Amino acid sequence: MVAYASPGPLLIVEDDPDILEALQGYLELHGHSVRVAHNGREALEQLAQPPRPTLMVLDMALPILDGHRVLTTRKASEALAQVPVIILSAGMAAMNPRDRAVYASSYNVAAFLKKPVEPRQLLAAIERLVSKPSGAQAGTSP
């Protein structure tokens, strides 16, 4: 299997340490650089730090600031609003398609994945969204 390195770090925002560790390990194993945040405030801090994440994987049920407040705050910054998001949520994945499309358009949400998510499913969604350097393989520099 060929794995690709993303051009910048991925940001995973998840308050469950077991889920966070599993997703981080799986994505790193497949060539992605990963930064993590355990709550909404840390997510906004990580988004603002260079290098800016290529993509954010966001749990919606977070302490301190929930996922919706993270998205609302992110939207107010033109630069941060450009970072696409994959939402991990049991509830939002079950929204009717029209409401989901409106929410996605409003907040630059690229995908909704239902929790619990299989790491392989998340990796597939990320690799559809992240540009892959041609010829890059796991363990090699682009």
Backbone hydrogen bonds, N-H to C=O, Kabsch-Sander energy under -0.5 kcal/mol:
donor,donor_aa,acceptor,acceptor_aa,energy
3,A,1,M,-0.5
10,L,33,S,-3.1
11,L,55,L,-2.5
12,I,10,L,-0.5
12,I,35,R,-2.6
13,V,11,L,-0.5
13,V,57,V,-3.3
14,E,12,I,-0.6
14,E,37,A,-2.1
20,L,16,D,-2.7
21,E,17,P,-2.4
22,A,18,D,-2.2
23,L,19,I,-2.7
24,Q,20,L,-2.7
25,G,21,E,-2.5
26,Y,22,A,-2.2
27,L,23,L,-2.6
28,E,24,Q,-2.5
29,L,25,G,-2.2
30,H,26,Y,-1.1
31,G,28,E,-1.9
32,H,27,L,-2.3
35,R,10,L,-3.3
37,A,12,I,-2.2
40,G,63,P,-1.6
40,G,65,L,-0.7
43,A,39,N,-1.9
44,L,40,G,-2.0
45,E,41,R,-2.0
46,Q,42,E,-2.8
47,L,43,A,-2.4
48,A,44,L,-1.4
49,Q,45,E,-0.8
49,Q,46,Q,-0.6
54,T,9,P,-2.9
55,L,9,P,-0.7
56,M,84,P,-2.5
57,V,11,L,-3.4
58,L,56,M,-0.6
58,L,86,I,-2.9
59,D,13,V,-2.3
59,D,57,V,-0.5
60,M,88,L,-1.3
62,L,60,M,-1.3
65,L,63,P,-2.4
67,G,60,M,-2.7
70,V,66,D,-2.0
71,L,67,G,-2.4
72,T,68,H,-2.5
73,T,69,R,-2.5
74,R,70,V,-2.7
75,K,71,L,-2.3
76,A,72,T,-1.0
76,A,73,T,-0.5
77,S,74,R,-1.4
78,E,76,A,-0.6
81,A,77,S,-2.7
82,Q,78,E,-0.5
82,Q,79,A,-1.0
83,V,80,L,-1.7
85,V,108,N,-1.3
86,I,56,M,-2.8
87,I,85,V,-0.5
87,I,111,A,-2.8
88,L,58,L,-2.9
89,S,87,I,-0.6
89,S,113,L,-2.3
93,A,89,S,-0.9
94,A,91,G,-1.0
95,M,92,M,-1.4
100,R,96,N,-2.4
101,A,97,P,-2.3
102,V,98,R,-2.2
103,Y,99,D,-2.5
104,A,100,R,-2.8
105,S,101,A,-2.3
106,S,102,V,-2.3
107,Y,103,Y,-1.9
108,N,104,A,-0.8
109,V,104,A,-2.1
110,A,85,V,-2.7
110,A,108,N,-0.6
111,A,85,V,-1.3
113,L,87,I,-3.3
121,Q,118,E,-0.7
122,L,118,E,-2.0
123,L,119,P,-2.7
124,A,120,R,-2.1
125,A,121,Q,-2.0
126,I,122,L,-2.7
127,E,123,L,-2.8
128,R,124,A,-1.2
129,L,125,A,-1.0
129,L,126,I,-0.8
130,V,126,I,-2.6
136,A,133,P,-1.6
140,T,137,Q,-2.2
